[in-house]
């Protein structure tokens, strides 16, 4: 997977605390066609958008597939 280290960094960032969809998209979106970290994480199913409840903003969270990628990256680093 291209840019895997940056994608793992994104997943860890999302996992630190609840993140809003707008905050995450703004922080990780890029106009560089070679650094499509946010878009890659979405298309690979590593993160998912959680619909907003009335009065709250939409959230994003790491999926099971994303958690597995984090674990494999941690294992590879040992």
Biopython code that builds the backbone (N, CA, C, O; Angstrom):
import numpy as np
from Bio.PDB.StructureBuilder import StructureBuilder

atoms = [
    (1, "UNK", "N", (0.865, -1.181, 0.000)),
    (1, "UNK", "CA", (0.000, 0.000, 0.000)),
    (1, "UNK", "C", (0.903, 1.233, 0.000)),
    (1, "UNK", "O", (1.764, 1.375, 0.869)),
    (2, "UNK", "N", (0.708, 2.115, -0.967)),
    (2, "UNK", "CA", (1.531, 3.329, -0.990)),
    (2, "UNK", "C", (1.273, 4.193, 0.239)),
    (2, "UNK", "O", (0.150, 4.254, 0.740)),
    (3, "UNK", "N", (2.288, 4.839, 0.706)),
    (3, "UNK", "CA", (2.172, 5.763, 1.846)),
    (3, "UNK", "C", (1.679, 5.086, 3.126)),
    (3, "UNK", "O", (1.016, 5.722, 3.945)),
    (4, "UNK", "N", (1.994, 3.820, 3.301)),
    (4, "UNK", "CA", (1.475, 3.075, 4.448)),
    (4, "UNK", "C", (1.861, 3.713, 5.787)),
    (4, "UNK", "O", (1.038, 3.758, 6.701)),
    (5, "UNK", "N", (3.069, 4.195, 5.914)),
    (5, "UNK", "CA", (3.497, 4.802, 7.179)),
    (5, "UNK", "C", (2.639, 6.021, 7.524)),
    (5, "UNK", "O", (2.269, 6.216, 8.682)),
    (6, "UNK", "N", (2.326, 6.834, 6.521)),
    (6, "UNK", "CA", (1.482, 7.998, 6.779)),
    (6, "UNK", "C", (0.041, 7.591, 7.080)),
    (6, "UNK", "O", (-0.630, 8.229, 7.892)),
    (7, "UNK", "N", (-0.426, 6.546, 6.437)),
    (7, "UNK", "CA", (-1.784, 6.068, 6.721)),
    (7, "UNK", "C", (-1.872, 5.555, 8.149)),
    (7, "UNK", "O", (-2.855, 5.819, 8.841)),
    (8, "UNK", "N", (-0.862, 4.828, 8.595)),
    (8, "UNK", "CA", (-0.831, 4.355, 9.989)),
    (8, "UNK", "C", (-0.815, 5.548, 10.934)),
    (8, "UNK", "O", (-1.485, 5.530, 11.967)),
    (9, "UNK", "N", (-0.062, 6.577, 10.591)),
    (9, "UNK", "CA", (-0.042, 7.788, 11.421)),
    (9, "UNK", "C", (-1.435, 8.412, 11.507)),
    (9, "UNK", "O", (-1.858, 8.833, 12.584)),
    (10, "UNK", "N", (-2.140, 8.473, 10.396)),
    (10, "UNK", "CA", (-3.518, 8.982, 10.395)),
    (10, "UNK", "C", (-4.408, 8.131, 11.293)),
    (10, "UNK", "O", (-5.172, 8.670, 12.094)),
    (11, "UNK", "N", (-4.319, 6.828, 11.172)),
    (11, "UNK", "CA", (-5.152, 5.931, 11.980)),
    (11, "UNK", "C", (-4.867, 6.106, 13.472)),
    (11, "UNK", "O", (-5.788, 6.125, 14.289)),
    (12, "UNK", "N", (-3.604, 6.230, 13.816)),
    (12, "UNK", "CA", (-3.246, 6.448, 15.223)),
    (12, "UNK", "C", (-3.776, 7.791, 15.704)),
    (12, "UNK", "O", (-4.236, 7.898, 16.841)),
    (13, "UNK", "N", (-3.719, 8.816, 14.863)),
    (13, "UNK", "CA", (-4.226, 10.147, 15.224)),
    (13, "UNK", "C", (-5.728, 10.088, 15.475)),
    (13, "UNK", "O", (-6.216, 10.649, 16.455)),
    (14, "UNK", "N", (-6.460, 9.415, 14.600)),
    (14, "UNK", "CA", (-7.907, 9.287, 14.790)),
    (14, "UNK", "C", (-8.207, 8.500, 16.061)),
    (14, "UNK", "O", (-9.155, 8.812, 16.782)),
    (15, "UNK", "N", (-7.401, 7.484, 16.330)),
    (15, "UNK", "CA", (-7.640, 6.633, 17.493)),
    (15, "UNK", "C", (-7.341, 7.284, 18.831)),
    (15, "UNK", "O", (-7.787, 6.780, 19.861)),
    (16, "UNK", "N", (-6.601, 8.386, 18.852)),
    (16, "UNK", "CA", (-6.241, 9.048, 20.111)),
    (16, "UNK", "C", (-7.448, 9.607, 20.851)),
    (16, "UNK", "O", (-7.502, 9.553, 22.080)),
    (17, "UNK", "N", (-8.410, 10.140, 20.118)),
    (17, "UNK", "CA", (-9.595, 10.748, 20.720)),
    (17, "UNK", "C", (-10.659, 10.861, 19.637)),
    (17, "UNK", "O", (-10.334, 10.777, 18.452)),
    (18, "UNK", "N", (-11.904, 11.046, 20.005)),
    (18, "UNK", "CA", (-12.943, 11.205, 18.973)),
    (18, "UNK", "C", (-12.606, 12.374, 18.047)),
    (18, "UNK", "O", (-12.238, 13.457, 18.502)),
    (19, "UNK", "N", (-12.737, 12.139, 16.760)),
    (19, "UNK", "CA", (-12.425, 13.162, 15.761)),
    (19, "UNK", "C", (-13.658, 13.425, 14.905)),
    (19, "UNK", "O", (-14.355, 12.499, 14.490)),
    (20, "UNK", "N", (-13.904, 14.676, 14.655)),
    (20, "UNK", "CA", (-14.988, 15.043, 13.773)),
    (20, "UNK", "C", (-14.605, 14.789, 12.324)),
    (20, "UNK", "O", (-13.433, 14.878, 11.959)),
    (21, "UNK", "N", (-15.596, 14.473, 11.502)),
    (21, "UNK", "CA", (-15.348, 14.230, 10.086)),
    (21, "UNK", "C", (-14.723, 15.461, 9.432)),
    (21, "UNK", "O", (-13.726, 15.349, 8.718)),
    (22, "UNK", "N", (-15.305, 16.628, 9.674)),
    (22, "UNK", "CA", (-14.797, 17.858, 9.059)),
    (22, "UNK", "C", (-13.361, 18.148, 9.512)),
    (22, "UNK", "O", (-12.517, 18.521, 8.697)),
    (23, "UNK", "N", (-13.088, 17.978, 10.806)),
    (23, "UNK", "CA", (-11.740, 18.201, 11.335)),
    (23, "UNK", "C", (-10.738, 17.265, 10.669)),
    (23, "UNK", "O", (-9.651, 17.689, 10.277)),
    (24, "UNK", "N", (-11.101, 16.009, 10.545)),
    (24, "UNK", "CA", (-10.202, 15.017, 9.968)),
    (24, "UNK", "C", (-9.963, 15.273, 8.490)),
    (24, "UNK", "O", (-8.824, 15.237, 8.023)),
    (25, "UNK", "N", (-11.035, 15.532, 7.757)),
    (25, "UNK", "CA", (-10.884, 15.799, 6.329)),
    (25, "UNK", "C", (-10.026, 17.035, 6.093)),
    (25, "UNK", "O", (-9.199, 17.051, 5.182)),
    (26, "UNK", "N", (-10.211, 18.055, 6.894)),
    (26, "UNK", "CA", (-9.434, 19.294, 6.749)),
    (26, "UNK", "C", (-7.959, 19.063, 7.096)),
    (26, "UNK", "O", (-7.069, 19.552, 6.401)),
    (27, "UNK", "N", (-7.710, 18.321, 8.166)),
    (27, "UNK", "CA", (-6.333, 18.106, 8.616)),
    (27, "UNK", "C", (-5.545, 17.196, 7.679)),
    (27, "UNK", "O", (-4.333, 17.357, 7.544)),
    (28, "UNK", "N", (-6.211, 16.247, 7.035)),
    (28, "UNK", "CA", (-5.496, 15.240, 6.263)),
    (28, "UNK", "C", (-5.694, 15.329, 4.757)),
    (28, "UNK", "O", (-5.065, 14.574, 4.016)),
    (29, "UNK", "N", (-6.534, 16.212, 4.292)),
    (29, "UNK", "CA", (-6.725, 16.364, 2.844)),
    (29, "UNK", "C", (-5.531, 17.101, 2.264)),
    (29, "UNK", "O", (-4.956, 17.981, 2.905)),
    (30, "UNK", "N", (-5.169, 16.736, 1.056)),
    (30, "UNK", "CA", (-4.060, 17.401, 0.386)),
    (30, "UNK", "C", (-4.382, 17.558, -1.087)),
    (30, "UNK", "O", (-5.166, 16.791, -1.646)),
    (31, "UNK", "N", (-3.787, 18.533, -1.699)),
    (31, "UNK", "CA", (-3.975, 18.714, -3.136)),
    (31, "UNK", "C", (-2.882, 18.007, -3.924)),
    (31, "UNK", "O", (-2.898, 18.018, -5.155)),
    (32, "UNK", "N", (-1.950, 17.403, -3.237)),
    (32, "UNK", "CA", (-0.871, 16.680, -3.899)),
    (32, "UNK", "C", (-1.365, 15.303, -4.331)),
    (32, "UNK", "O", (-1.792, 14.518, -3.485)),
    (33, "UNK", "N", (-1.320, 14.990, -5.621)),
    (33, "UNK", "CA", (-1.830, 13.691, -6.080)),
    (33, "UNK", "C", (-1.022, 12.499, -5.576)),
    (33, "UNK", "O", (-1.481, 11.360, -5.661)),
    (34, "UNK", "N", (0.164, 12.748, -5.057)),
    (34, "UNK", "CA", (0.988, 11.651, -4.546)),
    (34, "UNK", "C", (0.762, 11.387, -3.056)),
    (34, "UNK", "O", (1.198, 10.359, -2.539)),
    (35, "UNK", "N", (0.098, 12.289, -2.375)),
    (35, "UNK", "CA", (-0.150, 12.124, -0.945)),
    (35, "UNK", "C", (-1.652, 12.152, -0.683)),
    (35, "UNK", "O", (-2.192, 13.143, -0.192)),
    (36, "UNK", "N", (-2.295, 11.080, -1.008)),
    (36, "UNK", "CA", (-3.750, 10.979, -0.850)),
    (36, "UNK", "C", (-4.079, 10.142, 0.387)),
    (36, "UNK", "O", (-4.846, 9.182, 0.310)),
    (37, "UNK", "N", (-3.504, 10.507, 1.502)),
    (37, "UNK", "CA", (-3.598, 9.707, 2.727)),
    (37, "UNK", "C", (-5.049, 9.531, 3.170)),
    (37, "UNK", "O", (-5.512, 8.404, 3.348)),
    (38, "UNK", "N", (-5.752, 10.620, 3.343)),
    (38, "UNK", "CA", (-7.150, 10.578, 3.807)),
    (38, "UNK", "C", (-8.006, 9.791, 2.826)),
    (38, "UNK", "O", (-8.778, 8.922, 3.230)),
    (39, "UNK", "N", (-7.873, 10.091, 1.550)),
    (39, "UNK", "CA", (-8.667, 9.427, 0.526)),
    (39, "UNK", "C", (-8.350, 7.932, 0.465)),
    (39, "UNK", "O", (-9.255, 7.112, 0.311)),
    (40, "UNK", "N", (-7.066, 7.578, 0.585)),
    (40, "UNK", "CA", (-6.671, 6.171, 0.569)),
    (40, "UNK", "C", (-7.246, 5.423, 1.764)),
    (40, "UNK", "O", (-7.735, 4.303, 1.621)),
    (41, "UNK", "N", (-7.189, 6.035, 2.933)),
    (41, "UNK", "CA", (-7.725, 5.386, 4.137)),
    (41, "UNK", "C", (-9.231, 5.132, 3.998)),
    (41, "UNK", "O", (-9.731, 4.084, 4.407)),
    (42, "UNK", "N", (-9.934, 6.083, 3.429)),
    (42, "UNK", "CA", (-11.377, 5.897, 3.197)),
    (42, "UNK", "C", (-11.640, 4.801, 2.184)),
    (42, "UNK", "O", (-12.451, 3.908, 2.430)),
    (43, "UNK", "N", (-10.965, 4.856, 1.051)),
    (43, "UNK", "CA", (-11.238, 3.887, -0.012)),
    (43, "UNK", "C", (-10.802, 2.470, 0.360)),
    (43, "UNK", "O", (-11.381, 1.500, -0.128)),
    (44, "UNK", "N", (-9.801, 2.342, 1.208)),
    (44, "UNK", "CA", (-9.338, 1.027, 1.657)),
    (44, "UNK", "C", (-10.187, 0.459, 2.804)),
    (44, "UNK", "O", (-9.988, -0.683, 3.218)),
    (45, "UNK", "N", (-11.128, 1.256, 3.312)),
    (45, "UNK", "CA", (-11.974, 0.792, 4.407)),
    (45, "UNK", "C", (-11.271, 0.776, 5.751)),
    (45, "UNK", "O", (-11.641, 0.000, 6.632)),
    (46, "UNK", "N", (-10.259, 1.624, 5.923)),
    (46, "UNK", "CA", (-9.499, 1.682, 7.173)),
    (46, "UNK", "C", (-10.138, 2.620, 8.187)),
    (46, "UNK", "O", (-9.912, 2.494, 9.390)),
    (47, "UNK", "N", (-10.929, 3.551, 7.700)),
    (47, "UNK", "CA", (-11.699, 4.458, 8.544)),
    (47, "UNK", "C", (-13.121, 4.501, 8.012)),
    (47, "UNK", "O", (-13.379, 4.178, 6.852)),
    (48, "UNK", "N", (-14.029, 4.903, 8.874)),
    (48, "UNK", "CA", (-15.419, 5.039, 8.450)),
    (48, "UNK", "C", (-16.027, 6.285, 9.052)),
    (48, "UNK", "O", (-15.655, 6.721, 10.141)),
    (49, "UNK", "N", (-16.955, 6.838, 8.330)),
    (49, "UNK", "CA", (-17.702, 8.009, 8.787)),
    (49, "UNK", "C", (-18.885, 7.512, 9.597)),
    (49, "UNK", "O", (-19.613, 6.619, 9.162)),
    (50, "UNK", "N", (-19.073, 8.084, 10.763)),
    (50, "UNK", "CA", (-20.178, 7.731, 11.640)),
    (50, "UNK", "C", (-21.195, 8.860, 11.560)),
    (50, "UNK", "O", (-20.874, 10.015, 11.840)),
    (51, "UNK", "N", (-22.404, 8.529, 11.183)),
    (51, "UNK", "CA", (-23.444, 9.549, 11.020)),
    (51, "UNK", "C", (-23.644, 10.321, 12.314)),
    (51, "UNK", "O", (-23.528, 9.780, 13.414)),
    (52, "UNK", "N", (-23.945, 11.587, 12.151)),
    (52, "UNK", "CA", (-24.140, 12.472, 13.294)),
    (52, "UNK", "C", (-25.499, 12.245, 13.920)),
    (52, "UNK", "O", (-26.490, 12.009, 13.230)),
    (53, "UNK", "N", (-25.527, 12.320, 15.215)),
    (53, "UNK", "CA", (-26.792, 12.343, 15.939)),
    (53, "UNK", "C", (-27.299, 13.774, 15.924)),
    (53, "UNK", "O", (-26.506, 14.700, 15.754)),
    (54, "UNK", "N", (-28.568, 13.977, 16.093)),
    (54, "UNK", "CA", (-29.070, 15.363, 16.100)),
    (54, "UNK", "C", (-28.280, 16.234, 17.087)),
    (54, "UNK", "O", (-28.101, 15.875, 18.250)),
    (55, "UNK", "N", (-27.823, 17.366, 16.601)),
    (55, "UNK", "CA", (-27.075, 18.290, 17.444)),
    (55, "UNK", "C", (-25.586, 18.019, 17.510)),
    (55, "UNK", "O", (-24.857, 18.772, 18.157)),
    (56, "UNK", "N", (-25.115, 16.973, 16.866)),
    (56, "UNK", "CA", (-23.691, 16.633, 16.888)),
    (56, "UNK", "C", (-23.140, 16.579, 15.474)),
    (56, "UNK", "O", (-23.886, 16.409, 14.510)),
    (57, "UNK", "N", (-21.840, 16.725, 15.362)),
    (57, "UNK", "CA", (-21.177, 16.624, 14.061)),
    (57, "UNK", "C", (-20.857, 15.165, 13.764)),
    (57, "UNK", "O", (-20.704, 14.354, 14.678)),
    (58, "UNK", "N", (-20.759, 14.841, 12.490)),
    (58, "UNK", "CA", (-20.361, 13.494, 12.089)),
    (58, "UNK", "C", (-18.954, 13.208, 12.610)),
    (58, "UNK", "O", (-18.129, 14.116, 12.713)),
    (59, "UNK", "N", (-18.690, 11.971, 12.931)),
    (59, "UNK", "CA", (-17.401, 11.540, 13.456)),
    (59, "UNK", "C", (-16.761, 10.544, 12.500)),
    (59, "UNK", "O", (-17.425, 10.008, 11.612)),
    (60, "UNK", "N", (-15.486, 10.303, 12.685)),
    (60, "UNK", "CA", (-14.796, 9.234, 11.975)),
    (60, "UNK", "C", (-14.173, 8.316, 13.015)),
    (60, "UNK", "O", (-13.817, 8.740, 14.114)),
    (61, "UNK", "N", (-14.051, 7.056, 12.640)),
    (61, "UNK", "CA", (-13.386, 6.109, 13.541)),
    (61, "UNK", "C", (-12.612, 5.096, 12.718)),
    (61, "UNK", "O", (-12.884, 4.894, 11.534)),
    (62, "UNK", "N", (-11.658, 4.472, 13.355)),
    (62, "UNK", "CA", (-10.831, 3.453, 12.737)),
    (62, "UNK", "C", (-11.644, 2.161, 12.703)),
    (62, "UNK", "O", (-12.260, 1.788, 13.701)),
    (63, "UNK", "N", (-11.647, 1.482, 11.563)),
    (63, "UNK", "CA", (-12.360, 0.223, 11.425)),
    (63, "UNK", "C", (-11.500, -0.928, 11.947)),
    (63, "UNK", "O", (-10.334, -0.738, 12.293)),
    (64, "UNK", "N", (-12.080, -2.102, 11.999)),
    (64, "UNK", "CA", (-11.303, -3.287, 12.400)),
    (64, "UNK", "C", (-10.133, -3.511, 11.452)),
    (64, "UNK", "O", (-9.043, -3.885, 11.886)),
    (65, "UNK", "N", (-10.352, -3.284, 10.168)),
    (65, "UNK", "CA", (-9.279, -3.415, 9.183)),
    (65, "UNK", "C", (-8.169, -2.406, 9.473)),
    (65, "UNK", "O", (-6.989, -2.730, 9.339)),
    (66, "UNK", "N", (-8.536, -1.191, 9.867)),
    (66, "UNK", "CA", (-7.553, -0.182, 10.221)),
    (66, "UNK", "C", (-6.777, -0.547, 11.474)),
    (66, "UNK", "O", (-5.564, -0.349, 11.545)),
    (67, "UNK", "N", (-7.483, -1.081, 12.459)),
    (67, "UNK", "CA", (-6.813, -1.514, 13.692)),
    (67, "UNK", "C", (-5.821, -2.638, 13.403)),
    (67, "UNK", "O", (-4.746, -2.691, 13.999)),
    (68, "UNK", "N", (-6.181, -3.531, 12.493)),
    (68, "UNK", "CA", (-5.275, -4.616, 12.113)),
    (68, "UNK", "C", (-4.020, -4.054, 11.445)),
    (68, "UNK", "O", (-2.923, -4.565, 11.670)),
    (69, "UNK", "N", (-4.166, -3.025, 10.641)),
    (69, "UNK", "CA", (-3.003, -2.402, 10.004)),
    (69, "UNK", "C", (-2.096, -1.756, 11.050)),
    (69, "UNK", "O", (-0.873, -1.863, 10.961)),
    (70, "UNK", "N", (-2.684, -1.092, 12.029)),
    (70, "UNK", "CA", (-1.886, -0.501, 13.112)),
    (70, "UNK", "C", (-1.108, -1.590, 13.845)),
    (70, "UNK", "O", (0.090, -1.446, 14.093)),
    (71, "UNK", "N", (-1.792, -2.676, 14.189)),
    (71, "UNK", "CA", (-1.135, -3.783, 14.908)),
    (71, "UNK", "C", (-0.001, -4.381, 14.077)),
    (71, "UNK", "O", (1.069, -4.675, 14.609)),
    (72, "UNK", "N", (-0.230, -4.562, 12.774)),
    (72, "UNK", "CA", (0.816, -5.149, 11.933)),
    (72, "UNK", "C", (2.011, -4.204, 11.810)),
    (72, "UNK", "O", (3.156, -4.653, 11.762)),
    (73, "UNK", "N", (1.749, -2.899, 11.761)),
    (73, "UNK", "CA", (2.852, -1.932, 11.696)),
    (73, "UNK", "C", (3.644, -1.932, 12.992)),
    (73, "UNK", "O", (4.870, -1.824, 12.972)),
    (74, "UNK", "N", (2.949, -2.054, 14.123)),
    (74, "UNK", "CA", (3.638, -2.114, 15.419)),
    (74, "UNK", "C", (4.477, -3.379, 15.519)),
    (74, "UNK", "O", (5.598, -3.351, 16.027)),
    (75, "UNK", "N", (3.923, -4.502, 15.027)),
    (75, "UNK", "CA", (4.641, -5.773, 15.059)),
    (75, "UNK", "C", (5.889, -5.705, 14.177)),
    (75, "UNK", "O", (6.951, -6.191, 14.566)),
    (76, "UNK", "N", (5.763, -5.107, 12.995)),
    (76, "UNK", "CA", (6.882, -4.989, 12.069)),
    (76, "UNK", "C", (7.978, -4.094, 12.629)),
    (76, "UNK", "O", (9.150, -4.274, 12.298)),
    (77, "UNK", "N", (7.614, -3.130, 13.474)),
    (77, "UNK", "CA", (8.600, -2.214, 14.044)),
    (77, "UNK", "C", (9.430, -2.861, 15.147)),
    (77, "UNK", "O", (10.478, -2.337, 15.524)),
    (78, "UNK", "N", (8.970, -3.993, 15.664)),
    (78, "UNK", "CA", (9.703, -4.656, 16.763)),
    (78, "UNK", "C", (10.838, -5.494, 16.258)),
    (78, "UNK", "O", (11.548, -6.113, 17.049)),
]
sb = StructureBuilder()
sb.init_structure("model")
sb.init_model(0)
sb.init_chain("A")
sb.init_seg("    ")
for serial, (resi, resn, name, xyz) in enumerate(atoms, 1):
    if name == "N":
        sb.init_residue(resn, " ", resi, " ")
    sb.init_atom(name, np.array(xyz, "f"), 0.0, 1.0, " ", f" {name:<3s}", serial, name[0])
structure = sb.get_structure()
